[in-house]
Amino acid sequence: MNSRHSLLIAISIFFALVMALMPLPISFEPYRPDWVLLVLMYWSLAVPHRLNIGTAWVVGLLMDLASGSPLGVNSLTYSVCIFITASNFQKIRNFSLWQQSILIALFLTLYHLMQFWLNHFLMGVYFSPHYMWPVLTGMLCWWWIFLILRKYRRHFRIR
């Protein structure tokens, strides 16, 4: 049963990777939500004993390899965000959905600022306000991701 539950979680993370890598029109690209991080945060809140910092690190490495970003940038930023969500999962679970979406926006802001800082350090990238658009879209998408993955978790009885 445990391997089946882990496989179902891995399938949802795979679909988030596909959504993150799917091409979008150039005008929509700056608004792309961070699908992988949102799915990882959901699972770290819903079943924190199944998804840990090591999982976030491996998924971040896969994202680095697939997107062509410097190796380790997504791994580090995913791990920090998952550490914060997993260590506070009992508090965050008790918040209403709109309060959770505000917290998710804060975590996404942390993620984007850490990613900018690492990319600035490694590649000399300069800050632009359009880096923060995925925070807003991610906050709005959190409602849908939460509701869809909760239905998925309850349907397949993932514990």
N, C-alpha and C positions, 0 to 999 in steps of 0.2 A: 504494500500500500504506500509506503514512504517513497519508493522510487516512482510510482505513478504520479504522486502529488508533485514531486520535484520535476518530472517531465512536463506536467501541465504548466507549471510556473515557467519552465524554460521555453515552452511554446509561446507563451504570452510575451516573454522578453524577446524572442525571435521576431515576432510580429512588430514589436516596438522598434527593433533594429531595422526592419524592412521599411517601416514608416519614416524612420529618421534618414534613410538613405535614398528613398524614392525621390526622383527628380520633381521639382516644382517649377512653375514659371518664375522667372527672375524677379518679377514684382512681388511675389508672395514669399520668396526665400527668406527675407529678414524676419518674417513673422512666424517661421516654423517653430512649433513648440518642441521642447526637449522630451520627445516621447519616451526614450529609454530611461531617462532619469525619473520621469513621472511614474512609469511602471515599476521601476525599482523601489521608489519611495512608497508606492501603494503596498507592494509585497512586504517591505520592511515594517510597515505599520500593521498590516493584516496578520501576517505570520512571521514574526521576527526570528523565530527559531529556524526557519527554512532559508531565509535570505540574509546573508551577513556581509561584512565588509569585504571578505575574500571574494564573494560572488560579484560584488560591485567592482572590485579591482579587475577581475577577469573580463567582465562585460565591458568595462572601460577600455581594456586592451583591445578587445575585439572592435570596439567603436573607433579606436585610434587607427587600427590597421585598415578598417573599411573606409574611413573618411580621409585618410592621408594626413591626419594631424600629427604633431610630434608625439612620439611614443611615450606614454605615461601621463599626458595631460588630462585626458578624460578619466584615466584610472584614479589619479589622485583626487580629482574634483568629485567624482562619483563616490569614492570611499569616504571623503569628509562629509558629504551630504547624507550618505546612508548611515554613517556613525551617529550623526546628530539626530536623525529621525528614529533610528533603532534604539538609541539610548533614552529617548523621550516618548516612545510609542504609547505608553499607558496614558500619558497626559494628552497627547495629540488625538488619540482615539475618542476621548470624551468630549472633544470640541464638536460644535456643529459643522456642517459641511462648508458654510461660508467662512467660518473661522479657520477651518483647515485650509481653505484655498488661500487665505491671507498668509498663513504660515508657509504654505508651499511657495507662494510668491517670494517670501523672504529667503527660503532655501534656494530657490532658483536665482535670486539676486546674488546670493553668496557664490553659487556655482559659476555664474557668468563673470563676476568680478575676479574670482580665482582663476578662471580660464583666461581672462584678459591679462591678468598679471603674469601668468606663466607664459602666455604667448608673447607678451611684451618683452619679457626677460629672454626668451629663447629666440624669437624671430624679429623683434623690433616693431611689433604691431602697435599702432596708436589708437587710443580710445575714440569711439564714435557713439553717439547716443543710440544708433540703430542696433547696437549690441544688446540693448535691454528690452527690445520688443518681444522676444520670446518669453520674458517674464510675464508680461500681461497675457499673452495667448496661452501660456502654460497654466496660469491661474484660472483662466476661463475654461480650459480643457480639463482641469482637475475634476470638476463636477462629473463630466462624462466618463472619464477614466475610472473614477471611483465607483460610479454606479455600474458601469459595464463589468469591471473586474470583480466587484462584489457579487454580481449576479453569476459570473463565471465561477467564482470561488464557491458559492453556495450550491450551484448546480452540480459541480463535480466533488463537492464535500472536501475541499482542500483544507487541511488543518495542520 
